[in-house]
Amino acid sequence: LQPDVIRNLVLMKYTCKSSVALVVQLARQSALTLQSIDIDSEQDIDFAGLVQDVDNRYVTYPQLIILKLWGPSHNDEPQRPAFNGAVPFPCLRSLSIGYDYPFGDDTFFRGNAASLECLEVWMDNSTVSMLHRLNVFTPSSHPKMQCVKTGDLDGVLPDTFATAAEAMRFYLSVAPGACVREIKGVLSGAETALAFSPSFGDYSCIQVLSLPFIPLTLWNVVDLIKSLPLLSDLFTKYPSIGELPSGVTLSELPAYMLSTYALIGERFRCWHLVFYRARNLYDIVMCVLLLALACPNFDYAVTDPDDRKPFMKQMEEIIASNEFKQYAPRLQRLLFHGWQGRPTISR
């Protein structure tokens, strides 16, 4: 079939290293019927071509609910196109954009504040400035938003924010009612824990939190869990124990955790860990076991399948040690579930 006769598509999924110009044309031709568009390309994507045809007429996708576009933007700064008046995606529920946001205005967000539920977008300085200028996100603007994944903390410094903590607080202000959060970028563990504290905002609705590039200590994680009472799943890179509390030795930590932090995070269930074998496996497992003494329903410490065996062997050894053996009944559930593999996300 010739491309110009292919119409009325409902679903579109395209993964390729070559040009996506033909795919953009097919999307426009099926604009009235498409419900899902998923394009993953290593080549430039002509984002403008999705919302404006060759005759400069705006294109609307009235049934589209899922839009995923992963590929380099066809438009580099500072000449990003703006489409005043266009409302291309009025019913969108899920928006996922890899690389930088491609427009100079709120084209992707226009008209769908009431329906958008999930957002994944990489925000550079230009995007952050635009969102501020157009007041795209307000505390009550996106009532159905449940999942927000944003970055880049590093890329917006120092032009837009003086500190990484300020950038973190801006990202948290995007749909503050979302219960699933992922923030990409490097920030200190202490700054991260502080950004989530009640003194900077109410993020108590967060149930799933992913901070994949931020190095956290055990105490940073404790502070996060204390600030987020509904948190059930946490995704982080490998943790460290960090500086010990004054007057407390390593062997005294189990008793200290149980007496100082008992029954925090009663909803906390699963810690998804990313670590490398070159790192201190003993420290990582110690963090897990110490946290389990404080969180009564912490049942899963999830690792990559290739790392599971050494991780679990180390856990067995530490639980059998003099410092932990008296708490073995409380910690057995971690051993049992650890050998079972990856659980389903709680929400």
DRENDO-1510 file (C-alpha; in Angstrom, 1 decimal, always signed):
<recs>
REC; n; res; u; v; w
REC; 1; LEU; +0.0; +0.0; +0.0 .
REC; 2; GLN; +1.0; +3.6; -0.6 .
REC; 3; PRO; +1.5; +5.6; +2.6 .
REC; 4; ASP; -1.1; +8.2; +1.5 .
REC; 5; VAL; -3.9; +5.6; +1.5 .
REC; 6; ILE; -3.2; +4.2; +5.0 .
REC; 7; ARG; -5.7; +5.8; +7.3 .
REC; 8; ASN; -7.9; +5.1; +10.3 .
REC; 9; LEU; -5.2; +3.6; +12.4 .
REC; 10; VAL; -6.0; +3.1; +16.1 .
REC; 11; LEU; -2.5; +2.1; +17.4 .
REC; 12; MET; +0.9; +3.1; +16.1 .
REC; 13; LYS; +4.2; +1.7; +17.4 .
REC; 14; TYR; +7.4; +2.4; +15.6 .
REC; 15; THR; +11.0; +1.6; +16.6 .
REC; 16; CYS; +13.8; +2.3; +14.1 .
REC; 17; LYS; +17.1; +4.0; +13.6 .
REC; 18; SER; +16.1; +5.6; +10.3 .
REC; 19; SER; +14.0; +8.6; +9.5 .
REC; 20; VAL; +10.5; +8.9; +11.0 .
REC; 21; ALA; +9.1; +11.3; +8.4 .
REC; 22; LEU; +6.8; +8.7; +6.9 .
REC; 23; VAL; +5.5; +7.7; +10.4 .
REC; 24; VAL; +4.7; +11.3; +11.2 .
REC; 25; GLN; +2.8; +11.5; +7.9 .
REC; 26; LEU; +0.9; +8.3; +8.8 .
REC; 27; ALA; +0.0; +9.7; +12.2 .
REC; 28; ARG; -1.5; +12.9; +10.7 .
REC; 29; GLN; -3.6; +10.8; +8.2 .
REC; 30; SER; -5.1; +8.8; +11.1 .
REC; 31; ALA; -5.4; +11.7; +13.5 .
REC; 32; LEU; -9.1; +11.3; +14.0 .
REC; 33; THR; -8.9; +7.6; +15.0 .
REC; 34; LEU; -5.5; +7.1; +16.7 .
REC; 35; GLN; -5.7; +6.2; +20.4 .
REC; 36; SER; -2.0; +5.5; +21.0 .
REC; 37; ILE; +1.3; +6.7; +19.4 .
REC; 38; ASP; +4.6; +5.1; +20.4 .
REC; 39; ILE; +7.7; +6.3; +18.4 .
REC; 40; ASP; +11.2; +5.3; +19.5 .
REC; 41; SER; +13.9; +6.5; +17.1 .
REC; 42; GLU; +17.6; +7.4; +17.1 .
REC; 43; GLN; +16.9; +10.0; +14.4 .
REC; 44; ASP; +15.4; +13.4; +14.8 .
REC; 45; ILE; +11.7; +13.5; +15.2 .
REC; 46; ASP; +9.8; +16.3; +13.5 .
REC; 47; PHE; +7.6; +17.0; +16.4 .
REC; 48; ALA; +6.1; +20.1; +14.7 .
REC; 49; GLY; +5.0; +17.8; +11.8 .
REC; 50; LEU; +2.7; +16.0; +14.2 .
REC; 51; VAL; +0.7; +19.1; +15.1 .
REC; 52; GLN; +0.8; +21.0; +11.8 .
REC; 53; ASP; +0.4; +19.6; +8.3 .
REC; 54; VAL; +2.2; +20.6; +5.1 .
REC; 55; ASP; -0.3; +23.3; +4.5 .
REC; 56; ASN; +0.3; +24.8; +7.9 .
REC; 57; ARG; -3.1; +23.6; +9.3 .
REC; 58; TYR; -3.3; +22.5; +12.9 .
REC; 59; VAL; -3.9; +18.7; +13.4 .
REC; 60; THR; -6.0; +17.5; +16.2 .
REC; 61; TYR; -6.1; +13.9; +17.7 .
REC; 62; PRO; -9.4; +13.8; +19.5 .
REC; 63; GLN; -9.2; +10.2; +20.6 .
REC; 64; LEU; -5.5; +10.0; +21.4 .
REC; 65; ILE; -4.9; +9.0; +25.1 .
REC; 66; ILE; -1.2; +7.7; +25.0 .
REC; 67; LEU; +1.6; +9.6; +23.4 .
REC; 68; LYS; +5.2; +8.3; +23.7 .
REC; 69; LEU; +7.9; +10.0; +21.7 .
REC; 70; TRP; +11.5; +9.0; +22.3 .
REC; 71; GLY; +14.1; +10.6; +19.9 .
REC; 72; PRO; +16.1; +13.7; +19.5 .
REC; 73; SER; +14.2; +16.9; +18.9 .
REC; 74; HIS; +14.2; +18.2; +15.3 .
REC; 75; ASN; +14.4; +21.7; +16.7 .
REC; 76; ASP; +17.4; +23.0; +18.6 .
REC; 77; GLU; +17.4; +25.9; +21.0 .
REC; 78; PRO; +16.6; +28.7; +20.8 .
REC; 79; GLN; +14.4; +28.3; +17.8 .
REC; 80; ARG; +11.8; +26.0; +19.2 .
REC; 81; PRO; +8.4; +26.3; +17.4 .
REC; 82; ALA; +5.3; +27.6; +19.1 .
REC; 83; PHE; +1.8; +26.9; +18.0 .
REC; 84; ASN; -0.5; +29.5; +19.6 .
REC; 85; GLY; -4.1; +28.3; +19.5 .
REC; 86; ALA; -3.4; +24.7; +18.6 .
REC; 87; VAL; -5.0; +22.0; +20.9 .
REC; 88; PRO; -3.6; +18.8; +19.3 .
REC; 89; PHE; -4.1; +16.4; +22.2 .
REC; 90; PRO; -7.3; +17.3; +24.1 .
REC; 91; CYS; -7.9; +13.9; +25.7 .
REC; 92; LEU; -4.4; +12.8; +26.5 .
REC; 93; ARG; -3.9; +10.6; +29.6 .
REC; 94; SER; -0.2; +9.6; +29.3 .
REC; 95; LEU; +2.6; +11.8; +27.8 .
REC; 96; SER; +6.1; +10.5; +27.7 .
REC; 97; ILE; +8.8; +12.6; +25.9 .
REC; 98; GLY; +12.5; +11.5; +25.7 .
REC; 99; TYR; +15.2; +14.1; +25.3 .
REC; 100; ASP; +14.3; +17.7; +25.7 .
REC; 101; TYR; +10.8; +19.1; +25.4 .
REC; 102; PRO; +10.6; +20.2; +21.7 .
REC; 103; PHE; +8.3; +23.2; +21.8 .
REC; 104; GLY; +8.6; +26.8; +22.9 .
REC; 105; ASP; +5.2; +26.8; +24.4 .
REC; 106; ASP; +2.7; +24.4; +26.1 .
REC; 107; THR; +1.5; +22.7; +22.9 .
REC; 108; PHE; +1.7; +19.2; +24.4 .
REC; 109; PHE; -0.1; +20.3; +27.6 .
REC; 110; ARG; -2.8; +22.4; +26.1 .
REC; 111; GLY; -6.4; +21.3; +26.7 .
REC; 112; ASN; -5.7; +18.1; +28.6 .
REC; 113; ALA; -5.2; +19.3; +32.1 .
REC; 114; ALA; -8.4; +17.6; +33.2 .
REC; 115; SER; -7.4; +14.2; +31.6 .
REC; 116; LEU; -3.6; +13.9; +32.0 .
REC; 117; GLU; -2.7; +11.1; +34.4 .
REC; 118; CYS; +0.9; +10.3; +33.7 .
REC; 119; LEU; +3.8; +12.6; +32.6 .
REC; 120; GLU; +7.4; +11.7; +31.8 .
REC; 121; VAL; +9.4; +14.6; +30.4 .
REC; 122; TRP; +13.0; +15.8; +30.4 .
REC; 123; MET; +13.1; +19.5; +31.4 .
REC; 124; ASP; +15.9; +21.7; +30.3 .
REC; 125; ASN; +16.2; +25.5; +31.1 .
REC; 126; SER; +14.0; +26.5; +28.1 .
REC; 127; THR; +11.2; +24.2; +29.3 .
REC; 128; VAL; +11.4; +25.2; +32.9 .
REC; 129; SER; +11.2; +28.9; +31.9 .
REC; 130; MET; +8.3; +28.2; +29.6 .
REC; 131; LEU; +6.3; +26.3; +32.3 .
REC; 132; HIS; +7.0; +29.2; +34.7 .
REC; 133; ARG; +6.0; +31.8; +32.2 .
REC; 134; LEU; +2.8; +30.2; +31.1 .
REC; 135; ASN; +1.8; +28.9; +34.6 .
REC; 136; VAL; +1.2; +25.4; +33.1 .
REC; 137; PHE; +1.2; +23.6; +36.5 .
REC; 138; THR; -0.6; +24.9; +39.5 .
REC; 139; PRO; -1.6; +23.0; +42.7 .
REC; 140; SER; -5.1; +22.3; +41.3 .
REC; 141; SER; -4.5; +22.3; +37.5 .
REC; 142; HIS; -4.1; +18.5; +36.9 .
REC; 143; PRO; -6.5; +16.7; +39.3 .
REC; 144; LYS; -6.0; +13.3; +37.7 .
REC; 145; MET; -2.2; +13.3; +37.6 .
REC; 146; GLN; -0.9; +10.2; +39.4 .
REC; 147; CYS; +2.5; +9.6; +37.9 .
REC; 148; VAL; +5.2; +12.3; +37.3 .
REC; 149; LYS; +8.8; +11.5; +36.0 .
REC; 150; THR; +11.0; +14.5; +35.5 .
REC; 151; GLY; +14.6; +15.6; +35.0 .
REC; 152; ASP; +17.2; +17.0; +34.6 .
REC; 153; LEU; +18.4; +18.4; +37.9 .
REC; 154; ASP; +21.9; +18.9; +36.6 .
REC; 155; GLY; +20.9; +20.5; +33.3 .
REC; 156; VAL; +18.9; +23.4; +34.8 .
REC; 157; LEU; +21.8; +24.5; +37.0 .
REC; 158; PRO; +22.9; +27.2; +37.5 .
REC; 159; ASP; +20.9; +29.1; +34.8 .
REC; 160; THR; +17.4; +28.6; +36.3 .
REC; 161; PHE; +18.0; +27.6; +39.9 .
REC; 162; ALA; +20.7; +28.6; +42.3 .
REC; 163; THR; +20.8; +25.2; +44.0 .
REC; 164; ALA; +19.9; +21.7; +43.1 .
REC; 165; ALA; +17.5; +21.7; +46.1 .
REC; 166; GLU; +15.5; +24.6; +44.4 .
REC; 167; ALA; +15.3; +22.5; +41.2 .
REC; 168; MET; +14.1; +19.5; +43.2 .
REC; 169; ARG; +11.3; +21.6; +44.8 .
REC; 170; PHE; +10.3; +22.9; +41.4 .
REC; 171; TYR; +9.9; +19.4; +40.0 .
REC; 172; LEU; +7.9; +18.4; +43.1 .
REC; 173; SER; +5.6; +21.3; +42.5 .
REC; 174; VAL; +4.5; +19.8; +39.1 .
REC; 175; ALA; +1.2; +18.1; +40.0 .
REC; 176; PRO; +1.9; +17.9; +43.8 .
REC; 177; GLY; -0.9; +15.3; +44.2 .
REC; 178; ALA; +0.8; +12.6; +42.1 .
REC; 179; CYS; +1.4; +9.4; +44.1 .
REC; 180; VAL; +4.2; +8.1; +41.8 .
REC; 181; ARG; +7.4; +10.2; +41.4 .
REC; 182; GLU; +10.7; +9.8; +39.6 .
REC; 183; ILE; +13.3; +12.6; +39.6 .
REC; 184; LYS; +16.5; +12.2; +37.6 .
REC; 185; GLY; +19.7; +14.1; +38.4 .
REC; 186; VAL; +22.4; +14.2; +41.0 .
REC; 187; LEU; +21.7; +15.8; +44.4 .
REC; 188; SER; +23.2; +15.0; +47.8 .
REC; 189; GLY; +21.2; +12.7; +50.0 .
REC; 190; ALA; +20.8; +15.3; +52.7 .
REC; 191; GLU; +19.4; +17.9; +50.2 .
REC; 192; THR; +17.1; +15.3; +48.8 .
REC; 193; ALA; +15.7; +14.3; +52.2 .
REC; 194; LEU; +15.3; +18.0; +53.1 .
REC; 195; ALA; +13.4; +18.8; +49.8 .
REC; 196; PHE; +10.7; +16.2; +50.8 .
REC; 197; SER; +10.4; +17.4; +54.4 .
REC; 198; PRO; +7.0; +18.9; +55.5 .
REC; 199; SER; +8.7; +22.3; +56.0 .
REC; 200; PHE; +9.0; +22.6; +52.2 .
REC; 201; GLY; +5.6; +21.2; +51.1 .
REC; 202; ASP; +3.1; +18.4; +51.6 .
REC; 203; TYR; +4.2; +15.3; +49.6 .
REC; 204; SER; +2.4; +12.9; +51.9 .
REC; 205; CYS; +0.5; +11.4; +49.0 .
REC; 206; ILE; +3.6; +9.9; +47.4 .
REC; 207; GLN; +3.4; +6.1; +47.4 .
REC; 208; VAL; +6.2; +5.2; +44.9 .
REC; 209; LEU; +9.4; +7.2; +44.7 .
REC; 210; SER; +12.3; +6.7; +42.3 .
REC; 211; LEU; +15.6; +8.6; +42.8 .
REC; 212; PRO; +17.9; +6.5; +40.5 .
REC; 213; PHE; +21.0; +8.7; +40.5 .
REC; 214; ILE; +21.1; +10.2; +44.0 .
REC; 215; PRO; +23.5; +8.6; +46.6 .
REC; 216; LEU; +21.6; +8.1; +49.8 .
REC; 217; THR; +22.7; +7.1; +53.3 .
REC; 218; LEU; +20.6; +5.0; +55.6 .
REC; 219; TRP; +19.7; +8.1; +57.5 .
REC; 220; ASN; +18.6; +9.9; +54.4 .
REC; 221; VAL; +16.3; +7.0; +53.6 .
REC; 222; VAL; +14.9; +7.1; +57.2 .
REC; 223; ASP; +14.2; +10.8; +56.8 .
REC; 224; LEU; +12.4; +10.2; +53.5 .
REC; 225; ILE; +10.2; +7.5; +55.0 .
REC; 226; LYS; +9.4; +9.7; +58.0 .
REC; 227; SER; +8.3; +12.5; +55.6 .
REC; 228; LEU; +6.3; +10.3; +53.3 .
REC; 229; PRO; +3.8; +8.3; +55.4 .
REC; 230; LEU; +2.2; +6.5; +52.4 .
REC; 231; LEU; +5.4; +5.5; +50.7 .
REC; 232; SER; +5.4; +1.8; +49.8 .
REC; 233; ASP; +8.1; +1.5; +47.2 .
REC; 234; LEU; +11.5; +3.2; +46.9 .
REC; 235; PHE; +13.9; +3.0; +44.0 .
REC; 236; THR; +17.5; +4.1; +44.7 .
REC; 237; LYS; +21.1; +3.4; +43.8 .
REC; 238; TYR; +23.2; +1.5; +46.3 .
REC; 239; PRO; +23.0; +3.0; +49.9 .
REC; 240; SER; +25.7; +3.5; +52.5 .
REC; 241; ILE; +25.4; +3.5; +56.2 .
REC; 242; GLY; +26.8; +7.0; +56.5 .
REC; 243; GLU; +28.1; +8.7; +59.6 .
REC; 244; LEU; +27.0; +6.8; +62.8 .
REC; 245; PRO; +25.0; +8.6; +65.4 .
REC; 246; SER; +27.0; +10.1; +68.2 .
REC; 247; GLY; +28.0; +7.5; +70.8 .
REC; 248; VAL; +26.7; +4.6; +68.8 .
REC; 249; THR; +29.0; +1.8; +67.5 .
REC; 250; LEU; +28.3; -0.4; +64.5 .
REC; 251; SER; +27.5; -3.3; +66.7 .
REC; 252; GLU; +24.9; -1.2; +68.6 .
REC; 253; LEU; +23.1; -0.1; +65.5 .
REC; 254; PRO; +20.4; -2.8; +65.5 .
REC; 255; ALA; +19.3; -1.9; +69.0 .
REC; 256; TYR; +19.5; +1.8; +68.2 .
REC; 257; MET; +17.3; +1.5; +65.2 .
REC; 258; LEU; +14.7; -0.5; +67.0 .
REC; 259; SER; +14.5; +1.9; +70.0 .
REC; 260; THR; +14.8; +5.2; +68.0 .
REC; 261; TYR; +12.8; +4.6; +64.8 .
REC; 262; ALA; +10.5; +1.8; +65.7 .
REC; 263; LEU; +7.3; +1.7; +63.6 .
REC; 264; ILE; +8.1; +4.4; +61.1 .
REC; 265; GLY; +6.8; +4.0; +57.6 .
REC; 266; GLU; +4.1; +1.4; +58.3 .
REC; 267; ARG; +3.1; +1.4; +54.6 .
REC; 268; PHE; +6.7; +0.9; +53.4 .
REC; 269; ARG; +7.1; -2.4; +51.7 .
REC; 270; CYS; +9.8; -2.6; +49.1 .
REC; 271; TRP; +13.2; -1.1; +48.5 .
REC; 272; HIS; +14.4; -1.5; +44.9 .
REC; 273; LEU; +18.2; -1.4; +44.9 .
REC; 274; VAL; +20.7; -0.8; +42.1 .
REC; 275; PHE; +24.3; -1.6; +43.1 .
REC; 276; TYR; +27.5; -2.9; +41.6 .
REC; 277; ARG; +29.5; -5.8; +42.9 .
REC; 278; ALA; +32.6; -3.5; +43.3 .
REC; 279; ARG; +30.7; -1.7; +46.0 .
REC; 280; ASN; +30.5; -2.7; +49.6 .
REC; 281; LEU; +27.9; -5.4; +49.7 .
REC; 282; TYR; +28.1; -5.7; +53.5 .
REC; 283; ASP; +27.1; -2.0; +53.9 .
REC; 284; ILE; +24.2; -2.4; +51.5 .
REC; 285; VAL; +22.8; -5.4; +53.3 .
REC; 286; MET; +23.3; -3.8; +56.6 .
REC; 287; CYS; +21.2; -0.8; +55.5 .
REC; 288; VAL; +18.4; -3.1; +54.4 .
REC; 289; LEU; +18.4; -5.1; +57.7 .
REC; 290; LEU; +18.6; -2.0; +59.9 .
REC; 291; LEU; +15.7; -0.4; +58.0 .
REC; 292; ALA; +13.7; -3.5; +58.4 .
REC; 293; LEU; +14.0; -3.2; +62.2 .
REC; 294; ALA; +12.3; +0.3; +62.0 .
REC; 295; CYS; +9.7; -0.5; +59.3 .
REC; 296; PRO; +7.3; -3.2; +60.4 .
REC; 297; ASN; +6.0; -4.1; +56.9 .
REC; 298; PHE; +9.3; -3.8; +54.9 .
REC; 299; ASP; +9.3; -7.3; +53.2 .
REC; 300; TYR; +11.2; -6.9; +50.0 .
REC; 301; ALA; +14.7; -5.8; +49.1 .
REC; 302; VAL; +14.8; -6.1; +45.3 .
REC; 303; THR; +18.1; -6.4; +43.4 .
REC; 304; ASP; +19.0; -7.3; +39.9 .
REC; 305; PRO; +18.6; -11.1; +39.3 .
REC; 306; ASP; +22.4; -11.5; +38.7 .
REC; 307; ASP; +23.1; -9.9; +42.1 .
REC; 308; ARG; +20.5; -11.7; +44.1 .
REC; 309; LYS; +22.5; -14.8; +45.2 .
REC; 310; PRO; +25.5; -12.9; +46.7 .
REC; 311; PHE; +23.1; -10.4; +48.2 .
REC; 312; MET; +21.0; -13.1; +49.9 .
REC; 313; LYS; +24.1; -15.0; +51.1 .
REC; 314; GLN; +25.4; -11.9; +52.7 .
REC; 315; MET; +22.0; -11.3; +54.3 .
REC; 316; GLU; +22.0; -14.8; +55.8 .
REC; 317; GLU; +25.5; -14.3; +57.3 .
REC; 318; ILE; +24.6; -11.0; +58.9 .
REC; 319; ILE; +21.3; -12.2; +60.4 .
REC; 320; ALA; +23.2; -15.1; +61.9 .
REC; 321; SER; +25.8; -12.7; +63.5 .
REC; 322; ASN; +25.8; -11.9; +67.2 .
REC; 323; GLU; +24.5; -8.4; +66.6 .
REC; 324; PHE; +21.4; -9.5; +64.6 .
REC; 325; LYS; +20.6; -13.1; +65.7 .
REC; 326; GLN; +18.1; -11.9; +68.4 .
REC; 327; TYR; +16.1; -10.1; +65.6 .
REC; 328; ALA; +16.2; -13.1; +63.3 .
REC; 329; PRO; +12.4; -13.9; +63.6 .
REC; 330; ARG; +11.6; -10.3; +62.5 .
REC; 331; LEU; +14.0; -10.4; +59.6 .
REC; 332; GLN; +13.2; -13.8; +58.2 .
REC; 333; ARG; +10.5; -12.4; +55.9 .
REC; 334; LEU; +13.3; -10.5; +54.0 .
REC; 335; LEU; +15.1; -13.7; +53.4 .
REC; 336; PHE; +12.0; -15.5; +52.3 .
REC; 337; HIS; +10.9; -12.9; +49.9 .
REC; 338; GLY; +14.4; -12.1; +48.7 .
REC; 339; TRP; +14.8; -15.5; +47.3 .
REC; 340; GLN; +11.5; -15.2; +45.5 .
REC; 341; GLY; +12.5; -12.3; +43.3 .
REC; 342; ARG; +10.8; -9.1; +42.2 .
REC; 343; PRO; +7.4; -8.3; +43.6 .
REC; 344; THR; +4.6; -6.3; +41.9 .
REC; 345; ILE; +4.6; -2.6; +42.6 .
REC; 346; SER; +2.3; -2.0; +45.5 .
REC; 347; ARG; -0.1; +0.6; +44.0 .
</recs>
